[in-house]
Structure formats: C-alpha cells, structure tokens
Amino acid sequence: MKLQDKVALVTGAAHRVGKAIALALAQEGAHIVLHYGGSVDAAGQTADEIAALGVDVFPFQADLSDPAQIAALFDALKERFGRLDVMVNSASSFERRPFDAITAEDWDRVMAVNLRAPFLCSQHAARLMCIEPREPLDAGLIVNIADLIGVSPRLGYTQHGVSKAGLIHLTKIAARELAPDIRVNAVVPGPVMAPAGMDPQGEAWEKIWKRVPLNRPGDPADVGRAVIFLAAGNYMTGAVIPVDGGEGLIGTP
Ligand SMILES: NC(=O)c1ccc[n+]([C@@H]2O[C@H](COP(=O)([O-])OP(=O)(O)OC[C@H]3O[C@@H](n4cnc5c(N)ncnc54)[C@H](OP(=O)(O)O)[C@@H]3O)[C@@H](O)[C@H]2O)c1
C-alpha cells in the first residue's frame, strides 16, 4: 500500500512507541488519527509535530477499556475522514503482579485494554476500511503491537503475557477472517524503550537490554519502520514480526 494521503489511526500515540509509529506513518504522507488516553499535553505536542510534516492530524481522547468510547472514536473518525486505511493497536497497559495476588478485577482490567480493545478496534476499523471496494494491492492494514512476553512467559507478568499471547492469536484469526480486503499483522518489540518510570540510563534497564544478542536497546523508531515495512508488504498477512534485537532467540528473563 502506498501511504500518501491514506488515513491511519494509531492508538496510544501521544508519546513513546505509539508516537514513533504515528510519526513514521506521517513521514510517508498518511493523515493521522492520534488516539490518546490521559496524556493530553503530550498528545498536543505530538499533533503539532505531525502537522509540521504537512499531513492532517486529528487527536482524539478515549478510554479504550470502555467499548462506548471506542465506538465514539470511530464515529468521530468516520465523520472527519470518511475512510480508514491503516489501524495500529499500540495502546497497552503494562502491569506486573505476583501470580497469587491477581484478582478477577486485575485480570479483567488488563484484558479490556490489551485484548478486547484491539478486537473491538479491529471490528470497527474493518467496517470503515471496506466502505469502498479495495484493490488487492491496496488492502486495508491492521497492525497489532504485541510483546515478547506474549510468546515467552516472563515471571510477574501473567495478565500482560496472556493478553499479548491472545493478541498474537487474534492477529492470525483476523488475518483469515478479514482477508482478502484487509491484511492483519503483528509486531513483537523487544526492549525498545524503558518502561515509564524506569531510568533509561539506569542499571535496571541496562540489565534488560544487555542480555539481548544485539547487546543494545532498540529505538521506538525501529517499531515505526516495521509498520512501514508491513504497509509496503502487500503479500503479508498473519505475520508476526519480531523487532527485538534477537531477544526472542533467548526468551524473556
Ligand atoms: N517499550 C517497549 O520496549 C516495548 C516492548 C515490548 C512491547 N511493547 C509494546 O509496544 C506498545 C507501545 O509501547 P509503550 O512502551 O509506548 O507503551 P506504554 O507507554 O506502556 O503505553 C502506551 C499507551 O497506551 C495508552 N493506554 C493505556 N491504557 C489505556 C486506556 N485504558 N485507554 C486509552 N489509552 C490507554 C497510554 O496512553 P496515555 O498516555 O495517553 O494515557 C499509553 O501512552 C505496547 O503495546 C507495548 O506492549 C513495548
């Protein structure tokens, strides 16, 4: 797919990895629907950076754990652009909790954001992507941003890992369900950005990226490049692409 003048929605795009994905799509000429949760100021700043690239940008706030707010996001998107070509499910929670301490509420909260929301967004996105018939080389594109913890079980991250494993399977199911008009792929980042609250210069982060075969942390822009690669890859669907410096070869700690 050529991204020039296409419409792309990125969830969790106010800052961090989602922002890098939105900027990468905007640099290719796509107009951006910039979804954000609570990061109002960062969303405004990112919207300015995107607008400076000469494309349209439409910031929209929604709590993705609420299906009604997801519906409102897509209603607003339809009203503003009337179409959708690319949807990137990047927003996610990242909760650590001892296995024995996880409550039903903890479980449901993580699943709502990390798995139910990407499903509902994919459903809404698919309807919008198919308003007009699509040519084979111009199929709609959904990209789910997963996590190596969804492939390799990491201690302390039960709900996160299960939700991301579900997201990877959702990718494959949706790739079949939505073919041939829509391609659905996943990107599995490794350590591309220190989690919020962790010092990127500190020992805890260094311990995580030092064990990766490429022996350095990645960059959020690496994930953006993978999304651009998937947009160009017209024969790719159901693919799960690691962007992890080789971490997948050794598994999570
Ligand atoms: N960072 C890494 O090294 C790494 C590694 C592996 C996988 N990943 C994956 O890459 C993606 C992006 O990573 P990241 O580190 O940038 O993620 P992040 O900072 O943990 O979260 C991304 C965004 O999700 C949004 N969000 C969370 N709960 C929400 C809710 N209920 N409603 C609406 N938005 C909500 C937040 O938006 P607001 O701030 O606006 O509230 C947040 O900015 C995630 O899917 C993550 O699992 C990242």
The ligand as an SDF file (V2000), in Angstrom:
LIG
                    3D

 48 52  0  0  0  0  0  0  0  0999 V2000
    8.5230   -0.1080   25.3430 N   0  0  0  0  0  0  0  0  0  0  0  0
    8.9960   -1.2800   24.9600 C   0  0  0  0  0  0  0  0  0  0  0  0
   10.2280   -1.5150   24.9800 O   0  0  0  0  0  0  0  0  0  0  0  0
    8.0530   -2.3490   24.4860 C   0  0  0  0  0  0  0  0  0  0  0  0
    8.4870   -3.6760   24.4870 C   0  0  0  0  0  0  0  0  0  0  0  0
    7.6120   -4.6620   24.0600 C   0  0  0  0  0  0  0  0  0  0  0  0
    6.3450   -4.3310   23.6150 C   0  0  0  0  0  0  0  0  0  0  0  0
    5.9430   -3.0360   23.6210 N   0  0  0  0  0  0  0  0  0  0  0  0
    4.5770   -2.7290   23.1640 C   0  0  0  0  0  0  0  0  0  0  0  0
    4.5950   -1.5840   22.3320 O   0  0  0  0  0  0  0  0  0  0  0  0
    3.4020   -0.8010   22.5500 C   0  0  0  0  0  0  0  0  0  0  0  0
    3.8010    0.6080   22.9390 C   0  0  0  0  0  0  0  0  0  0  0  0
    4.7690    0.5480   23.9730 O   0  0  0  0  0  0  0  0  0  0  0  0
    4.9630    1.7430   25.0220 P   0  0  0  0  0  0  0  0  0  0  0  0
    6.1120    1.3660   25.8750 O   0  0  0  0  0  0  0  0  0  0  0  0
    4.9510    3.0310   24.3120 O   0  0  0  0  0  0  0  0  0  0  0  0
    3.6000    1.5520   25.8670 O   0  0  0  0  0  0  0  0  0  0  0  0
    3.0850    2.3310   27.1420 P   0  0  0  0  0  0  0  0  0  0  0  0
    3.8070    3.6130   27.3110 O   0  0  0  0  0  0  0  0  0  0  0  0
    3.1010    1.3630   28.3070 O   0  0  0  0  0  0  0  0  0  0  0  0
    1.5460    2.5750   26.7630 O   0  0  0  0  0  0  0  0  0  0  0  0
    1.1820    3.1380   25.5460 C   0  0  0  0  0  0  0  0  0  0  0  0
   -0.0490    3.9760   25.6900 C   0  0  0  0  0  0  0  0  0  0  0  0
   -1.1910    3.1810   25.9790 O   0  0  0  0  0  0  0  0  0  0  0  0
   -2.1780    4.1040   26.3730 C   0  0  0  0  0  0  0  0  0  0  0  0
   -3.1930    3.4690   27.2270 N   0  0  0  0  0  0  0  0  0  0  0  0
   -3.0130    2.6150   28.2580 C   0  0  0  0  0  0  0  0  0  0  0  0
   -4.2150    2.3050   28.7980 N   0  0  0  0  0  0  0  0  0  0  0  0
   -5.1580    2.9770   28.0850 C   0  0  0  0  0  0  0  0  0  0  0  0
   -6.5760    3.0820   28.1540 C   0  0  0  0  0  0  0  0  0  0  0  0
   -7.3020    2.4380   29.0730 N   0  0  0  0  0  0  0  0  0  0  0  0
   -7.2050    3.8790   27.2660 N   0  0  0  0  0  0  0  0  0  0  0  0
   -6.5020    4.5610   26.3360 C   0  0  0  0  0  0  0  0  0  0  0  0
   -5.1680    4.5010   26.2030 N   0  0  0  0  0  0  0  0  0  0  0  0
   -4.5070    3.7280   27.0900 C   0  0  0  0  0  0  0  0  0  0  0  0
   -1.4690    5.2250   27.1390 C   0  0  0  0  0  0  0  0  0  0  0  0
   -1.9310    6.4580   26.6360 O   0  0  0  0  0  0  0  0  0  0  0  0
   -1.9410    7.8080   27.5320 P   0  0  0  0  0  0  0  0  0  0  0  0
   -0.5280    8.0270   27.9870 O   0  0  0  0  0  0  0  0  0  0  0  0
   -2.4500    8.8450   26.6120 O   0  0  0  0  0  0  0  0  0  0  0  0
   -2.8710    7.5250   28.6960 O   0  0  0  0  0  0  0  0  0  0  0  0
   -0.0060    4.9830   26.8120 C   0  0  0  0  0  0  0  0  0  0  0  0
    0.6550    6.1200   26.3760 O   0  0  0  0  0  0  0  0  0  0  0  0
    2.6100   -1.5270   23.6360 C   0  0  0  0  0  0  0  0  0  0  0  0
    1.6370   -2.3360   23.0280 O   0  0  0  0  0  0  0  0  0  0  0  0
    3.6530   -2.3810   24.3320 C   0  0  0  0  0  0  0  0  0  0  0  0
    3.1040   -3.5460   24.9350 O   0  0  0  0  0  0  0  0  0  0  0  0
    6.7700   -2.0220   24.0630 C   0  0  0  0  0  0  0  0  0  0  0  0
  1  2  1  0
  2  3  2  0
  2  4  1  0
  4  5  1  0
  4 48  2  0
  5  6  2  0
  6  7  1  0
  7  8  2  0
  8  9  1  0
  8 48  1  0
  9 10  1  0
  9 46  1  0
 10 11  1  0
 11 12  1  0
 11 44  1  0
 12 13  1  0
 13 14  1  0
 14 15  2  0
 14 16  1  0
 14 17  1  0
 17 18  1  0
 18 19  2  0
 18 20  1  0
 18 21  1  0
 21 22  1  0
 22 23  1  0
 23 24  1  0
 23 42  1  0
 24 25  1  0
 25 26  1  0
 25 36  1  0
 26 27  1  0
 26 35  1  0
 27 28  2  0
 28 29  1  0
 29 30  1  0
 29 35  2  0
 30 31  1  0
 30 32  2  0
 32 33  1  0
 33 34  2  0
 34 35  1  0
 36 37  1  0
 36 42  1  0
 37 38  1  0
 38 39  2  0
 38 40  1  0
 38 41  1  0
 42 43  1  0
 44 45  1  0
 44 46  1  0
 46 47  1  0
M  CHG  2   8   1  16  -1
M  END
$$$$
